[in-house]
Structure formats: C-alpha cells, structure tokens
Amino acid sequence: QVRLVESGGGLVQAGGSLRLSCAASGSTPRFYVMGWHRQAPGKQRELVASINNRGTTNYVDSVKGRFTISRDNAENTGYLQMNNLKPEDTAVYYCNLVVVSTLRSDYWGQGTQVTVSS
C-alpha cells in the first residue's frame, strides 16, 4: 500500500502564493506519475498538473504560467508551487499517484483546502 499525505494549504489573498507538498510512504513504486487534482464545491474534480519520473510535466490551461509541479524522487515527495493565485483556484487539492507498471491510480491523499480571497 502507498500512503499519500498532503500539506501546505491555507487561506491567501488573490495574487498570493502557496506551496503544497505530497509525501508518499509505504510500498512506493519506483516509477509513478504524481498528479495534483482539485475539486471546488459543486464541480467535478479536475487534474491540475502531473509529473513523471523523468520530470515531464503537464498542466491544465487555467494554471499554466502560474503553477509549477515538481518532485524529489529520492524523498518520494511532490510539490505544487502556486503563484498569482485567483479566487477561482479555491478548492480542495488532492495528490494522486499512478503506478506506471500497472496503471493503478487509486492512491489519493486526504486533501488540503486552498482558499483564495478576492
């Protein structure tokens, strides 16, 4: 089993920054894709950013140029640096791990609340 624990959420004014962390522990696979998803009230969960072992990243258009995903493979920890935050970024943010060898994708963290005030 893999356990994911997020941290770093909070309340910030528009234009501010936050850095989320996701620490993986347990039977962490050697190759995996880490993703950050978010879910706002009344909306579907969406994939915000992802990164593979090689450091290849993908972002949803709404956060390009503002968010940066990164990871420390040695520490099995992922990060989401969020700059120039907007009220529409308000959501619960979840990290997710997809095992490359099996495509198992049901490893999720508990979520961390990000609230951006206008």
C-alpha positions in Angstrom: 0.0 0.0 0.0 1.0 3.6 -0.7 0.1 6.4 1.7 0.0 10.0 0.5 -0.1 12.9 2.9 -0.6 16.5 1.7 0.2 19.7 3.4 0.6 23.4 2.7 -3.0 24.5 2.1 -4.5 27.6 3.6 -6.1 31.0 3.1 -4.4 33.5 0.9 -5.3 36.8 -0.8 -5.6 37.0 -4.6 -2.2 37.4 -6.1 -0.5 35.4 -3.3 1.3 32.1 -3.3 1.1 28.8 -1.6 3.2 25.6 -1.9 1.6 22.3 -1.5 3.6 19.1 -0.6 2.7 15.5 -1.0 4.7 12.9 0.8 4.4 9.2 -0.3 5.3 6.4 2.0 4.8 2.7 2.3 5.3 0.5 -0.8 6.1 3.4 -3.1 6.8 2.1 -6.7 9.9 3.0 -8.5 8.1 4.6 -11.4 5.0 6.6 -10.9 3.2 9.7 -12.1 2.2 12.1 -9.4 -0.7 14.4 -10.1 -2.4 17.2 -8.3 -6.2 17.4 -8.7 -8.6 19.9 -7.3 -12.3 19.9 -6.6 -14.3 23.1 -6.0 -17.8 23.0 -4.4 -20.4 21.8 -6.9 -17.8 21.0 -9.5 -16.1 17.9 -10.8 -12.6 17.0 -9.7 -10.1 18.1 -12.3 -6.4 17.3 -12.9 -4.4 20.4 -12.4 -0.8 19.2 -13.1 1.2 16.0 -13.3 4.8 14.9 -13.4 6.5 11.7 -14.2 9.9 10.2 -13.0 11.7 12.0 -15.8 10.3 15.3 -14.8 8.0 15.7 -17.8 5.1 17.9 -16.7 1.6 18.7 -17.9 -0.8 21.5 -16.8 -4.4 22.4 -17.3 -4.6 25.6 -19.3 -6.0 27.6 -16.4 -2.9 27.3 -14.3 -0.1 27.4 -17.0 2.4 30.1 -16.1 1.2 30.3 -12.5 1.6 26.8 -11.1 4.8 24.7 -11.1 4.8 21.0 -10.2 8.0 19.3 -9.1 9.1 16.2 -7.3 12.0 14.8 -5.3 12.4 11.2 -6.3 14.8 10.4 -3.5 12.3 11.6 -0.9 9.2 10.4 -2.8 7.7 13.9 -2.3 5.9 16.0 -4.8 5.2 19.8 -4.7 2.9 22.2 -6.3 4.0 25.8 -6.2 1.1 28.1 -6.8 1.7 31.7 -7.6 -0.6 34.6 -8.6 -3.5 32.7 -7.0 -7.0 33.7 -8.1 -10.3 33.2 -6.3 -11.3 30.6 -8.9 -8.3 28.5 -7.6 -10.3 27.9 -4.4 -10.7 24.2 -4.0 -9.7 21.1 -2.1 -6.4 19.9 -3.6 -5.6 16.2 -3.7 -2.4 14.5 -4.8 -2.7 11.2 -6.7 -0.2 8.5 -7.6 -0.4 6.4 -10.7 1.8 3.3 -10.9 3.4 3.2 -14.3 3.8 -0.6 -14.4 0.1 -1.4 -13.6 -1.6 1.9 -14.2 -3.2 1.6 -10.8 -4.5 5.0 -10.0 -6.4 4.8 -6.7 -3.8 6.2 -4.4 -5.1 9.5 -3.1 -4.2 11.9 -0.3 -6.7 13.2 2.2 -6.9 16.6 0.5 -5.8 20.1 1.6 -8.0 23.2 1.4 -6.9 26.2 -0.6 -8.9 29.3 -0.2 -8.2 32.5 -2.2 -9.9 35.6 -1.1 -10.6 38.5 -3.5 
